[in-house]
Amino acid sequence: MIIEEEFSVDAPLEHVWACIRDPAFVAPCVPGCQDVEDIGGGAYRAAVKVGIGPIKTVFKLDIEVLEETPPNFARVETRGQENTNASRLTAKSELTLTASGDDATRVHYKSDVQVVGRLAKFGLGIMKKKAKTLGAEFAENFRLAAEKTAVA
């Protein structure tokens, strides 16, 4: 399933890039993120609690930055599974930041997400709706945090 969204942050490009590349900054913006660990070399581990329909679970994720061109582009791969191994997730994502005037940045992301296992039974429509909701919540959380720290 392809998920593609864009949002604007009222903060300079360099500041938004610094925020998006800081796992300690990003983690509280991710809905359900319970923990994130920088394991070095552009790799991270995270635990994210999600709920789809009646299923509530925690995904253990391995995130790796495969390529980046600061301050504009990053290609990231995420792999993970539920604690119970009942579902697995793989996401290949691209993030593009573009200056929009002196003090604003457009953030565009595109992810190819594959889910197999018990969560996949909910079907593409429900999964896309949930992903869109989580993406919008992340965007709003990130935008507010980045704008707040840009003026601090």
Order of alpha helices (4+ residues) and beta strands (2+ residues): beta-alpha-alpha-beta-beta-beta-beta-beta-beta-alpha
